[in-house]
Amino acid sequence: MEKRQELYAGKAKSVYTTDDPDLLVLHFRDDTSAFDGKKKEALARKGMVNNIFNAFIMERLEEGGIPTHFEKQLSNNESLVKKMQMIPVECVVRNIAAGGLVKRLGVEEGIALNPPTFELFLKNDEKGDPMINESLAETFGWATPEQLAKMKTLTFKVNHILKQLFAEGDMLLVDYKLEFGVFNGEVVLGDEFSPDGCRLWDANTREKLDKDRFRQGLGGVIEAYEEVGRRLGITFPA
């Protein structure tokens, strides 16, 4: 498999073509951003930690019956993934009130949400990833009703698998976002799952172990990411 030219560079990852038209190389960089790119910083080891963490999670999800774009980890910072037609709709599940939900509705941070909430957002940085609904997604052609239904089913299945996985490491899966694409006509989980795209709290102290440490200037961002991995049994290179 030969890595070729850069296809796309996002806020924290770069995508490269390969000699196989169905496969891409996903390169995790050390770049970190928040607030739609308004706050940026390079954090040493971050790309490596997120790549290895994502590989572990994707493998666990595959074992749980979730179709993903992940093929295999290539190196500390790179993974091989399927080339998909991405659906520009983010799926968000919230198990505990935090972040945008608290800001929008004025509810108390930390209250349990039963049942968990499910929200859709348009993936558009320029517009601040606005919240949308199924009707808007269908009307504007961002996703079909069948795709939206499948995405919702898979998103809640991910919740069932990962809540249990993190609980075994004495952590709470507060909320997370997922992105999906289409590969050979099938809706498949794409992008990544790492502390960059979810909220994780220590189950006992409720210490934040995710990108909120960067957003809120708490420090120890990568140390927290590595602590999450350690609790899951992930080993990172020195």
Residue, then its C-alpha position, 0 to 999 in steps of 0.5 A: m500500500e503506497k501513501r500518495q498525495e494529501l487529499y484534505a487537511g482538517k483542524a487536527k487530521s490530514v487525509y492522504t490518498t493511496d494506490d488503492p482507490d477505496l483506501l485512505v491514510l488518516h494522519f493524526r497531527d498534534d494540532t488542537s483547536a476549540f471554539d470552531g478553530k478560534k483557539k489553537e495549539a500544538l500539544a506534543r504526543k497528541g496525534m500519537v495518543n489519539n491515533i492509538f486510542n481511536a484504533f482501540i475504540m474502533e476495534r472494540l466497536e467492530e467487535g460489537g457489531i458497528p461497521t466502521h471505516f477503520e482498517k488498521q493502524l499503520s504507525n504511531n500517527e497513521s491509520l488506514v481507513k475506507k474512502m467513504q462519501m461522508i454525510p455532513v451531519e453529526c450525531v450527538v448523544r448526551n448521557i449527562a448534561a454538559g457543554g452546549l446543552v447547559k449553555r442552550l437550556g440553562v440546565e445544571e451541569g452534571i445531571a443525568l439525562n434519562p433517557p439520553t438525548f439525541e441531537l443532529f448538527l450540520k457539519n459546517d465550521e463557518k456556520g458554527d455547526p448549527m443544530i438541525n433536525e431530520s426534516l431539514a437534513e432530508t429537505f436539503g439533501w444532507a441525508t436520506p430518512e433511511q440514512l438518518a434512521k441507521m445513524k441514530t440506531l448505530t449511535f445509540k448502539v455505540n452508546h451501549i457499548l462504550k458506556q460499559l467500556f468506560a465504566e469498567g475504567d471508572m469513567l462516565l461517558v458524558d456525551y460524544k459526537l459521531e460522523f458517518g459516511v457511505f461505503n458500498g451503499e452501507v452507512v458506516l461510522g467514520d472520522e475518529f473516537s477520542p477524547d477530542g470528540c467526547r466528554l469523559w469524567d472520572a466516575n468518583t471525582r467527576e474530574k474532566l478527562d477530555k478536551d474540556r481541559f483544553r477549552q477551559g485552560l485546565g492544563g494536563v490535556i494529553e496527560a488526561y487522554e493518556e490516563v483514559g487510555r491507561r484505564l482501558g488497558i491501552t499502552f502508549p509509546a514512551 
